[in-house]
Amino acid sequence: MNSRKIIGVVLGLALGLCAQAQAQEFQGMAVYASKTSSAEMKDRFKNDKNMTPDRQKQIEERMKSIFEKTFILNFDKSASIYKEEEKLDAPGQGSEGRMKMMSSMMGQGGTLYKNVKEKNYTVDKEFMGKSFLVKDSLVKLNWKLEGETRLIGGYNAFKATAVVAMNETDIGSFRPRSDEEKRKEDAEEKEKKTNLLDQIKAPTERVVTAWYTPEIPVNQGPDKYWGLPGLILEINDGKTVILCSKIVLNPKEKAVIKAATSGKVISQKDYDATVVKKTKEYRENNPRSSGGGPGGGGRGR
């Protein structure tokens, strides 16, 4: 009887260790397509009487590369890395000043590492020729679980919503100023040409809708989103939609899920303050510029 108990205990421990090892080895890969509305920007370019059709087409192609992106999320039970799929710029696109400014402010480049167990993140960024390593705590979203369900890629997905605070670097969710606002602000400088950043104004918060699936029980999602009882398959903040198009569980080739280590270590608050300060300095030093700006990039907040 004692021998049976011992054997039972040994088998129990072995099965427990085996399950723990499998959980640690578990990995998944999700592909997301991100699309940000650019209707307002397109309308402004179309209304430019001095723009040739070829020039307009070139700008629209550049805008597409900025507002439509593909990202890869590699995840395990506790951490993930989220990075834009690398693509080559089409010829002639690299010289668009305003597009480069928009691209940098929207977070081009960089690898976002999220550790939901330790509730922190790290992301490497480039701004004005300098490398930064932003390290901070993950923002906990107060998700409200809704009753709606739908199928996404064959997975049962459930709806959740949350209110997210914004800051001055959330250019992807900026809205153009109204004509009335612009007239009041430009009353004393009617002849002055405003650049792209003069035409946008940031709200203070936004409502985010998420669709997650408990069928993949990980506390992960695209970009900075996390905290739901299942992998987030879709995010919609009213301006940008991030939709999962492919999932591979336990791929043969395991990804290295580690945080980046290169760059000046800085908090998110200090990095945002740096971006805002340098951008304002650029605008003040280039009051009549029709575009352009400090080059750079980065992702996440």
Solvent accessible surface area in square Angstrom, and as a share of the most:
residue,aa,sasa,rsa
1,M,163,0.73
2,N,115,0.59
3,S,74,0.48
4,R,181,0.66
5,K,124,0.53
6,I,111,0.56
7,I,100,0.51
8,G,41,0.40
9,V,93,0.53
10,V,85,0.49
11,L,104,0.52
12,G,41,0.39
13,L,114,0.57
14,A,51,0.40
15,L,126,0.63
16,G,41,0.39
17,L,119,0.59
18,C,66,0.39
19,A,59,0.45
20,Q,101,0.45
21,A,41,0.32
22,Q,115,0.51
23,A,42,0.32
24,Q,129,0.57
25,E,114,0.51
26,F,32,0.13
27,Q,20,0.09
28,G,0,0.00
29,M,39,0.17
30,A,0,0.00
31,V,24,0.14
32,Y,0,0.00
33,A,51,0.39
34,S,14,0.09
35,K,121,0.51
36,T,9,0.05
37,S,51,0.33
38,S,14,0.09
39,A,58,0.45
40,E,59,0.27
41,M,23,0.10
42,K,78,0.33
43,D,76,0.39
44,R,75,0.27
45,F,9,0.04
46,K,116,0.49
47,N,116,0.60
48,D,56,0.29
49,K,198,0.84
50,N,142,0.73
51,M,30,0.14
52,T,78,0.45
53,P,114,0.71
54,D,117,0.60
55,R,117,0.43
56,Q,47,0.21
57,K,137,0.58
58,Q,64,0.29
59,I,6,0.03
60,E,53,0.24
61,E,85,0.38
62,R,13,0.05
63,M,1,0.01
64,K,113,0.48
65,S,43,0.28
66,I,3,0.01
67,F,13,0.06
68,E,64,0.29
69,K,21,0.09
70,T,28,0.17
71,F,13,0.05
72,I,42,0.21
73,L,0,0.00
74,N,27,0.14
75,F,0,0.00
76,D,27,0.14
77,K,88,0.37
78,S,36,0.23
79,A,6,0.05
80,S,0,0.00
81,I,26,0.13
82,Y,3,0.01
83,K,86,0.36
84,E,32,0.14
85,E,75,0.34
86,E,144,0.65
87,K,140,0.59
88,L,176,0.87
89,D,83,0.43
90,A,47,0.36
91,P,133,0.84
92,G,40,0.39
93,Q,14,0.06
94,G,41,0.39
95,S,92,0.59
96,E,8,0.04
97,G,29,0.28
98,R,60,0.22
99,M,5,0.02
100,K,96,0.41
101,M,6,0.03
102,M,5,0.02
103,S,3,0.02
104,S,9,0.06
105,M,20,0.09
106,M,41,0.18
107,G,9,0.09
108,Q,68,0.30
109,G,32,0.30
110,G,19,0.18
111,T,24,0.14
112,L,0,0.00
113,Y,31,0.12
114,K,0,0.00
115,N,17,0.08
116,V,11,0.06
117,K,160,0.68
118,E,118,0.53
119,K,108,0.46
120,N,53,0.27
121,Y,5,0.02
122,T,10,0.06
123,V,0,0.00
124,D,42,0.22
125,K,12,0.05
126,E,87,0.39
127,F,6,0.03
128,M,86,0.39
129,G,75,0.72
130,K,131,0.55
131,S,52,0.33
132,F,13,0.05
133,L,4,0.02
134,V,0,0.00
135,K,96,0.41
136,D,50,0.26
137,S,72,0.47
138,L,14,0.07
139,V,101,0.58
140,K,154,0.65
141,L,24,0.12
142,N,130,0.67
143,W,36,0.13
144,K,131,0.56
145,L,103,0.51
146,E,53,0.24
147,G,76,0.74
148,E,94,0.42
149,T,80,0.46
150,R,98,0.36
151,L,123,0.61
152,I,13,0.06
153,G,76,0.73
154,G,65,0.63
155,Y,52,0.20
156,N,77,0.40
157,A,0,0.00
158,F,71,0.30
159,K,40,0.17
160,A,0,0.00
161,T,24,0.14
162,A,5,0.04
163,V,90,0.52
164,V,20,0.11
165,A,86,0.67
166,M,24,0.11
167,N,55,0.28
168,E,95,0.42
169,T,10,0.06
170,D,4,0.02
171,I,7,0.04
172,G,20,0.19
173,S,15,0.09
174,F,24,0.10
175,R,105,0.38
176,P,24,0.15
177,R,56,0.20
178,S,52,0.33
179,D,98,0.51
180,E,96,0.43
181,E,43,0.19
182,K,49,0.21
183,R,160,0.58
184,K,145,0.61
185,E,96,0.43
186,D,44,0.23
187,A,56,0.43
188,E,168,0.75
189,E,89,0.40
190,K,168,0.71
191,E,152,0.68
192,K,59,0.25
193,K,142,0.60
194,T,39,0.23
195,N,10,0.05
196,L,8,0.04
197,L,15,0.07
198,D,29,0.15
199,Q,22,0.10
200,I,10,0.05
201,K,90,0.38
202,A,35,0.27
203,P,52,0.33
204,T,112,0.65
205,E,103,0.46
206,R,37,0.13
207,V,93,0.53
208,V,0,0.00
209,T,29,0.17
210,A,0,0.00
211,W,25,0.09
212,Y,12,0.04
213,T,0,0.00
214,P,59,0.37
215,E,87,0.39
216,I,2,0.01
217,P,87,0.54
218,V,5,0.03
219,N,53,0.27
220,Q,0,0.00
221,G,0,0.00
222,P,0,0.00
223,D,24,0.13
224,K,32,0.13
225,Y,17,0.06
226,W,12,0.04
227,G,34,0.33
228,L,4,0.02
229,P,80,0.50
230,G,1,0.01
231,L,0,0.00
232,I,0,0.00
233,L,1,0.00
234,E,17,0.07
235,I,2,0.01
236,N,52,0.27
237,D,17,0.09
238,G,74,0.71
239,K,42,0.18
240,T,21,0.12
241,V,53,0.30
242,I,13,0.07
243,L,70,0.35
244,C,12,0.07
245,S,81,0.52
246,K,112,0.47
247,I,36,0.18
248,V,49,0.28
249,L,74,0.37
250,N,86,0.44
251,P,25,0.16
252,K,206,0.87
253,E,154,0.69
254,K,104,0.44
255,A,31,0.24
256,V,109,0.62
257,I,25,0.13
258,K,145,0.62
259,A,34,0.27
260,A,27,0.21
261,T,119,0.69
262,S,83,0.54
263,G,32,0.31
264,K,132,0.56
265,V,94,0.54
266,I,23,0.12
267,S,39,0.25
268,Q,16,0.07
269,K,165,0.70
270,D,78,0.40
271,Y,13,0.05
272,D,17,0.09
273,A,60,0.46
274,T,35,0.20
275,V,6,0.03
276,V,27,0.16
277,K,117,0.50
278,K,68,0.29
279,T,9,0.05
280,K,97,0.41
281,E,64,0.29
282,Y,50,0.19
283,R,66,0.24
284,E,130,0.58
285,N,117,0.60
286,N,48,0.25
287,P,64,0.41
288,R,164,0.60
289,S,29,0.18
290,S,72,0.46
291,G,15,0.14
292,G,19,0.19
293,G,27,0.26
294,P,11,0.07
295,G,37,0.36
296,G,30,0.29
297,G,5,0.05
298,G,4,0.04
299,R,12,0.04
300,G,6,0.06
301,R,72,0.26
